[in-house]
Every structure is written in C-alpha cells, then in structure tokens.
C-alpha cells in the first residue's frame, strides 16, 4: 500500500533514511555510501576516492537577484569543497551542471565563472565536464566534486563516543545574520561595517580544507563534519550515526562581535542565530576526553586561532539537549531542513 503522506512529514533527514531503506542495497565493506559528507570508494592502494554533490536552486539556496554572479560561482564550488574538508580529504576534480534561462546574460556567465575560477585555482581543482540545459523556471546549479584521502585518516560522522568534547573550528551564525539582512527589505540597504562582515560571510564562505586535513590526522578526533545546515541539525546527524546523544552549552557558542552587535541592533535571538543558522562551513568535531587542550595548542600553532568547545557527547541515544547557565532550555528554532523550513 502506498504512503500518501508528504515529505514534510518525514523532514529531510527522515526522507534520506527512507530513501536508503527503500533502495535496500547492500554495499561492500570497503565502500561508504549514504550518510556522510562524501561517499568513499576504493581507489588505489590505501588511497580512497571521495565523491560529493550539491544541488543549488534559485529561490531556495540563493536569490539570483540578490547575489553577485561572481559570488555565486565561488560559493557553488566552496560548499562542495567543505564536504571534502569534512572527511579530511584533498579535492581533485569537479563536474558542473547548469540549468539556465535562455535570456541569461553572457556577462552573468562570465562573472559566474570568474568566481568559480578564483576558488578552483586556489584549491587546485580541475573542471572536467558536466551538462548545460535551458530552464523555463528557476536556475539550477549542480556540482559533483571528487577528492582523495588515505583510508585510515578519513573521519566519519559515526566516530563520536560518550564523553567526547564537541567543538567547532570557527564562529557560528554570521552567515545566518547575512541571510537575514538579504531577506529583510528594511535592512537591505544598511551596509555598515558589521553588516558588510555578515554579508561577506554569507556570500563568500571559506571551506576549511587545511583544517580538515590537519584534524583528520589527529587520533584524538572522533567524528567530523562541516556546519552546513546549522549546529543543531548537523550535531543531530553525528549523534544519529554514532548512536549516542549530546548536550550543548549555549553561552559557549562562538559568535563574532559584528554578529553580537547586529543581534542587539535588530532584536535577533543570538542563541537561535548561532545554533540554528546554517552555512557557516566551519568544522564540527568531537574530541576524546582529556585531549582537547593538547589538540587546541597544536591547532593554535598551525592556524593562529583556537578550537571552540561547545558541548559534550552523552550516552542518551538520539537526545540533543541545550543548557544555558547550567539550566536545561529549549532552542527557539531548529536547524535547517529542506522539507520543513
């Protein structure tokens, strides 16, 4: 009997779980499929091939009239590079597919590929192919990216254990702050220094490839993924895959001074922005108990900034609990879900 429910009833994570179950395929032990930032395929010797793909849709992932073509080209590749970083790999080759309205200006395409080229050269990624077609509806961008990593150094979402410290490698909420500025017509033309910082973070995220490669080679790191849909959503993915729970201390969430000032200025809930806002593209990791201080020192020496502990992994399977000043609280808003947001 067919299920007449809606995808919004399942949510994005539920739909992915349903899809994996419906396909019902069994994979060889040396191949990892649905459930991590990248698929992992056997390749040559102890090297593994990493494969990730992202679909970007005008009106859902970006607003064509509010983002410069150069920034969109940059960001289209950046978000995929972040998936490679989350597995501790190095990027190699990309495939790009575009569905564009026929009236798209050639100058727009020139700017788009200028942005793509600016980050692909830095990341040493070659564009090998893809597809193009005309669309009568929304613009669609799809990127498939391949990378490599030594098998023993790949970090998965399933690597967390109770007692691990939960930490992030960067600030949270700035991209969400930038998105709020873009979406609010009353704030759109306010371009002070703080607003410019948040908009830059939203339009021009920096995938943490070097940080991911470094952390993947540290035995104290258990699980790792990138913060794409928000700390709330992404930490839930880790605890689901690892069969454990987590608690987060809201007062420890790292936010920029610019975001703090904008939260006060516009009446935003800072904790909601930091915990539930997506597209920060820093890395979310779990660190073995007692190992954070030493790892933090090494990270500081290499990258000039510190790790930010924000919580810990618990034995309470599937439970993500928030605390503020020692008291359990409810997060006003959950992280991003494509079928419920």
Secondary structure, DSSP 8 states (H G I E B T S, - for coil): ------HHHHHHHHHHHHHHHHH-----TT-B-TTSSSEEEEEETTEEEEEEEEEEEBTTTB-TTTS-HHHHHHHHHHHHHHHHHHTT-EEEEEEEEEEE-TT--HHHHHHHHHHHHHHHHHHT-EEEEEEEEE-SSS-EEEEEEEEEEEGGG---GGG--TT-EEEESS--SHHHHHHHHHH-TTTTT---HHHHHHHHHHHS----HHHHHHHHT-TTEEEEEE-SS-HHHHHHHHHHHHT-EEEEEGGG----HHHHHHHHHHT--HHHHHHH------EEEEE-TT-HHHHHHHHHHHHSS--EEEEEEESSTT-EEEEETTEEE--SS----TTT-
